[in-house]
Amino acid sequence: MTSTHTMTSTHRTLGGARIGLRSAALFLLMTSVACSSEPEQQQASPPVGNVAAASSTAPSLLTTSLLKNGDFESTDLGYKPWVLYVHATPDSYIATQGPEFARSGVLGIEVKQAIDEAYGALAQNVVTELAEAGRYRLEAHVRSIGVVQHVALNVDITGGGRPAQHFERKLEASELSASWLSKTLDIEILAGRADLEVLIVLYGPGEIYIDDVSLTPLP
């Protein structure tokens, strides 16, 4: 029987609508994961694994993605290396991994507001070192229930002596659906070392299901 993992949030204060790892004030709390089968002492998030192997129906883009565990199919480590950030109040948003949230394969992720707060974000940090600049596409498959404000796809890029870059696509509630929709954001990563932070942000009340998230090079 498939286990369901729930991760408590990491308290994080972010500057305005701009969400960036180094542009916002950050206060981290170590989180714990509650697993219905056996408790873990770390945040439940997906691992760095062969994400395509878990499901024959998973999109092939996941095999070339810079992100790890974009299909959330891990059962041994939860959904590492993803983490959950909240605006200020701990546990104001909750991220849960389970079969009822899956678009493909067995598992997906739900992010929902538990108590009144500005926003919560599912996030992953990635380090790249490219020989030359390249364009990449962030794609996330999303379902929404009761969202009244909006959802955002964000990528913040720092490091390597480069100017900080911020990419964002704001998805109004009218652009979301209770059915699975593919949402994309195109970015450019400059040559050299880059520290990327990828976020899927829920603003205000409601819940979203997330699955099959990838960051892949464009032709």
URJO-V88286 format. One record per residue. N is the residue number from 1. OMEGA is omega in radians with two decimals (* if undefined). Layout:
[[N & OMEGA] [N & OMEGA]]
//
This chain:
[[1 & -3.07] [2 & 3.12] [3 & 3.04] [4 & -3.11] [5 & 3.05] [6 & 3.13] [7 & 3.03] [8 & -2.96] [9 & 2.97] [10 & -3.13] [11 & -3.11] [12 & 3.07] [13 & -3.06] [14 & -3.09] [15 & 3.09] [16 & 3.12] [17 & -3.11] [18 & -3.12] [19 & 3.11] [20 & -3.06] [21 & -3.07] [22 & -3.12] [23 & -3.09] [24 & 3.05] [25 & -2.98] [26 & 3.04] [27 & -3.02] [28 & 2.97] [29 & 3.05] [30 & -3.07] [31 & 3.09] [32 & -3.09] [33 & 3.06] [34 & -3.13] [35 & -3.06] [36 & -3.13] [37 & 3.06] [38 & -3.06] [39 & 3.03] [40 & -3.12] [41 & -3.13] [42 & 3.08] [43 & 3.08] [44 & 3.14] [45 & -3.09] [46 & -3.08] [47 & 3.08] [48 & -3.03] [49 & 3.08] [50 & -3.01] [51 & -3.12] [52 & -3.01] [53 & -3.04] [54 & -3.07] [55 & 3.12] [56 & -3.14] [57 & -3.14] [58 & -3.12] [59 & -3.11] [60 & 3.10] [61 & -3.10] [62 & -3.11] [63 & 3.14] [64 & -3.06] [65 & 3.01] [66 & 3.13] [67 & 3.12] [68 & 3.09] [69 & 3.13] [70 & 3.08] [71 & 3.05] [72 & -3.06] [73 & 3.13] [74 & 3.05] [75 & -3.11] [76 & -3.12] [77 & -3.08] [78 & -3.11] [79 & 2.98] [80 & 0.11] [81 & 3.05] [82 & 3.06] [83 & 3.13] [84 & 3.05] [85 & 3.00] [86 & -3.07] [87 & -3.08] [88 & -3.00] [89 & 3.11] [90 & 3.08] [91 & 3.06] [92 & 2.99] [93 & -3.10] [94 & 3.04] [95 & -3.09] [96 & 3.09] [97 & -3.14] [98 & -3.10] [99 & -3.12] [100 & -3.12] [101 & -3.02] [102 & 2.96] [103 & 3.10] [104 & -3.12] [105 & -3.02] [106 & -2.98] [107 & 3.00] [108 & -3.08] [109 & 2.96] [110 & 2.97] [111 & -3.13] [112 & 3.09] [113 & 3.13] [114 & 3.05] [115 & -3.04] [116 & 3.13] [117 & -3.02] [118 & -3.11] [119 & 3.00] [120 & -3.04] [121 & 2.96] [122 & -2.97] [123 & 3.03] [124 & 3.09] [125 & -3.09] [126 & 3.05] [127 & 3.10] [128 & 3.03] [129 & -3.03] [130 & 3.08] [131 & 3.10] [132 & -3.13] [133 & 3.13] [134 & 3.08] [135 & -3.09] [136 & 3.12] [137 & 2.97] [138 & 3.10] [139 & 3.08] [140 & 3.05] [141 & -2.94] [142 & 2.90] [143 & -3.14] [144 & 3.08] [145 & 3.05] [146 & 3.09] [147 & -3.12] [148 & 3.10] [149 & 3.13] [150 & 3.06] [151 & 3.13] [152 & 2.93] [153 & -3.09] [154 & 2.93] [155 & 3.06] [156 & -3.09] [157 & 3.09] [158 & 3.05] [159 & 3.07] [160 & 3.14] [161 & -3.09] [162 & 2.97] [163 & 3.11] [164 & 3.12] [165 & 3.10] [166 & 3.08] [167 & -3.11] [168 & 2.96] [169 & -3.13] [170 & -3.12] [171 & 3.12] [172 & -3.13] [173 & -3.13] [174 & 3.12] [175 & -3.12] [176 & -3.04] [177 & 3.01] [178 & 3.03] [179 & 3.14] [180 & 3.07] [181 & 3.04] [182 & 3.10] [183 & -3.04] [184 & 3.05] [185 & 3.14] [186 & -3.10] [187 & 3.02] [188 & 3.09] [189 & -3.11] [190 & 3.14] [191 & -3.13] [192 & -3.12] [193 & 3.09] [194 & 3.03] [195 & -3.09] [196 & 2.96] [197 & -3.13] [198 & -3.11] [199 & 2.94] [200 & -2.90] [201 & 3.02] [202 & 3.11] [203 & 3.07] [204 & -3.05] [205 & 3.10] [206 & 3.11] [207 & 3.07] [208 & 2.97] [209 & -3.10] [210 & 3.09] [211 & 3.05] [212 & -3.14] [213 & -3.10] [214 & 3.01] [215 & -2.94] [216 & 3.13] [217 & 3.04] [218 & 3.13] [219 & *]]
//
